[in-house]
Amino acid sequence: MKLWMHGCGPNPQEGARHLKDLGFSVVVGGQDAAEAVLAQGMEYYICTGAYRGPQFQGDEWLAEDMWGRKQAWFSSTCPTREEVRQYNLQQVRRLAATKGIRGILIDGARFASPASGEPEAFYTCFCPHCMEKARRMGFDDKEMRIAASMLYDFQHGKPLDLVPYYAGLKEWFEFRRAATTEHLLDFVQAVKEVNPELETGIYIFAPALADLVGQHYRDLARHMDIMAPMLYHCYADENGPACLNVELATMLRMLEGASGLTTEQRIRLLSGLTGHELTGYESVSSLQAGLSNRILQRETERARIMGPDTQLVPIIQLDAPDIEEAIQKTMAGGADAVNFFVYQQAQAEALRPLWERLRQ
Ligand SMILES: [Zn+2]
């Protein structure tokens, strides 16, 4: 199988040589490492962020919750501000002109997830720009705002029936989807404008979490050449946006005060996982400690179903326990290749026999 690695360390020349020696053939990372990797005869994809930029630092760029409070999340701004979007697309066009690269992957094009900052950051973005955009896109901004407030109250123990607010919640998540898809299709167009031969791809949330942040596999798989689901399933740090175990543990913690729900129903409320898949993970601490490799196969299968023709390259943790089984499960789910996060010289070297086996 073809081996992908995210990053090549602080010294790109040294990292690229090492990865070549270990048998890796594709590297993803910043523009600064492109030359070193290409010089080793490997393929290179540039990874770019989305809703950020050095000039968007002040509070006025932050996302807002339903009550107009500014919320910081994952160093990102409000996800719909036109100035930020246009700046990102301009950066993408600049990166697309890099000689010799195979393509560009976008990361962080989404709304806030439960584990993206303070818990309240999830309840964004209801800023005036987003609400105006929502109205223009045909969404009912008032209904969205009320439904999100009800979910917040419910989460904090207020006994209420969410059913009457279902339409509003759906509206809120559909707005997230429409706004995110718009930016991602603009991203694809920006890359192709500069060089139609380049491939476009996305570091996307796992299928179980993607709809929550506005990333819709079925919208995107038709336009992206590469879908790279982030299947980090046993991330050790409690602060781990996009990591399955961290997001699910945070979700459960968020909903601990919600009345009348079982643990399974709490997880089901916001994620796409079934009770069966969560057997054995009934507490915040058991989720935080990490999920079994089985989830890698399940989530890859889901991604494959929603993008039958796309190049599917899930990215998994380089430090995952039993990494060989993790790779097998991911491939068994229908992946075309596996990418690893993130290059660490000693870790990659310790796995040399594994890389040799995988190349055969
Ligand atoms: Zn906004």
Residues whose N, C-alpha, C, O or C-beta is under 5 A from the ligand:
A	BS01	ZN	C78 P79 C125 F126 C127 H129 C130
